[in-house]
């Protein structure tokens, strides 16, 4: 089953969730770090609105992978409109969108110069990583935590909707996402797992990833190399 990403030579890494401080994302993080060119990794805290998150992530990346992290201070929409932050996104080798609340991430980033800089990062050979709610926001539509209303996502996967921390035994919400206009495939990524998509749809998973293109169909299980 094809999961279409925006064109480009870079990578999009979508992580299902988990606590990096407990080693739960180590395998998924190792997979995208191996694809990342030398240089700092940018961290965007918009989904969580927490300064401490970035500090803890920086320590983890240094200890686990000897990689430097630069905090890109996007918390609100005005931050995403600042040219300096778009320049920071362009300058780092990878950008990591931290978890939290998808609504908050979209309020800060949607239709902003920073969002365009993220898309350009994928197009031009860099790496964009998103975990948990941020991974959900990478699709074309996301379910709001406020009443479940649909919101337009960042569109890095222009025809897909995602559910993170996915449990295939509780799949109703993921199946319902196929009812939203423009959604051709719904993807469930379990905690500690990941979906990494490169150029021309080639990539791999960390652990099994689940996908459906019809609401009442059986899941396709993607496990390993894709494309």
Secondary structure, DSSP 4 states (H G I P E B T S, - for coil): ------SSSSEEEEE----GGGTTTHHHHHHHHTTPPSS-EEEE-TTTT-HHHHHHHHHHHHHHH---EEEE---SHHHHT-HHHHHHHHHSSEEEE--S-HHHHHHHHTTSHHHHHHHHHHHTT-EEEEETHHHHHTSSEEE-TTTT-EEE---SSTTEEEEES--TTS-HHHHHGGGSTT--EEEEE-TT-EEEE-GGG-EEEES-EEEESSTTSPPEEE-SEE-
